[in-house]
């Protein structure tokens, strides 16, 4: 019976996490459009429903009923599967991200994480790499020269910034002494003075920069680059395939923000009883997401050669120096 209970618990967690994440992703698109409107002195969506609150639902219905076109020159199997790769990897990464502590329901202790594995951080980094393959394959399989250029840019950008991203999180492993994401949160319990963002501030900054590049957000949106490549890797996509790419992009943004919250901002920890943990987690995640939206409306797109030079000549040496400095401070007992 214990195995049956565990199976039911896992299924319920997966279903609830997926539904909640899809709802948050849908309304994050509205939040971004509203926030960008305010930044640019516009109104933003306000026609569908009160204050435009039904706009994400209207967008989903529109995407579902639009004509699905597959180009004659496309590699059809790869063309069809590419958006699914992006979305699957984004959703799978949430399996190991803890969004709360332990709660008791019907006399049974339940961890508020789908899979609390020992190498959770490695699991996230591995799937983050796989997610980029969906972008690369989608651009290449479209049979369009602009799509291929977007795919090549995505591959080069991924290689350039993934190394820095990995190095940026090593400091948290050194401080917590574990790759398990739950252990990293527990190591930050107490007051906000215990958060790793205070002990390892440069690591947080480098992680955010590399994370923006990994999810192709402004000013690192070279794979799409509408003014140069007319949408880049997804230029030939329409209907639900295009919507799947967009959903995956916002889901990856949630992953980056959730991992930053877990590694640097104390995860679910906060004042009040334990059941408020998920609320504190979401508040911290949305603070980071709002920063992503704000910088999109503030900074222009960088030139491609500048992005490559910054990744290899600036960010990579700084993250290496930061890791060495953190290790020395821990060895000396300063941190």
Secondary structure, 3 states (H helix, E strand, C coil): CHHHHHHHHHHHHHHHHHHHHHHHHHHHHHHHHHHHHHHCCCCCCCCCCHHHCCHHHHHHHHHHHCCCCCCCCCCHHHHHHHHHHHHHHHHHHHHHCCCCCEEEECCEEEECCCCCCCCHHHHHHHHHHHHHHHHHHHHHHCCCHHHHHHHHHHHHHHHHHHHHHHHHHHHHHHHHCCCCHHHHHHCCCCCHHHCHHHHCHHHHHHHHHHHHHHCCCCCCCCCCCHHHHCCHHHCCCCHHHHHHHHHHHHHHHHHHHHHHHHHHCCCCCCCCCHHHHHHHHHHHHHHHHHHHHHHHCCCCCCCHHHHHHHHHHHHHHHHHHHHHHHHHHHHCCCC
